[in-house]
Amino acid sequence: MLLGGCDISAGMKIDHPAATDARVEERDAVDAATFAAEIAPCATPIVLRGQVARWASVRAGRRAGQFFGSLAGS
């Protein structure tokens, strides 16, 4: 599917119902070169699954649930 000259169907996953008929492309994490070449020029919404998973703040946030759960159990 082309949108503004960009192929938005490459890597598109639509396997769940949405609140509207509008769909947002979903892709796995990409490197900076891929983002600059394939994603930024399209200027359309996109979900990059796992893109920030290695950020320290994301990792800390994931551990917070375990921490508070251990407090509740003591």
C-alpha positions, 0 to 999 in steps of 0.5 A: 500500500502506498501513502505519499509515495511510501510503501506502508505495507512493508512489515505491517502487522494488523492482527488485533482489533482497533477502536477505529478503521484507521491502522498504524504501521507496526514494525520491530525496532530499527537502527538509525540508518533504517529509520532515516531512510525508510521511516522518517521520509514518510512522516506517518505514524508508526509503532516501533515495537521494542525500540526503547527496550534497552533504555535504562529508564525502561529497564528500571520501570520494568523492575519496579513492579517486582520490587513493589510486589516483593514489599507487599509480600513481606 
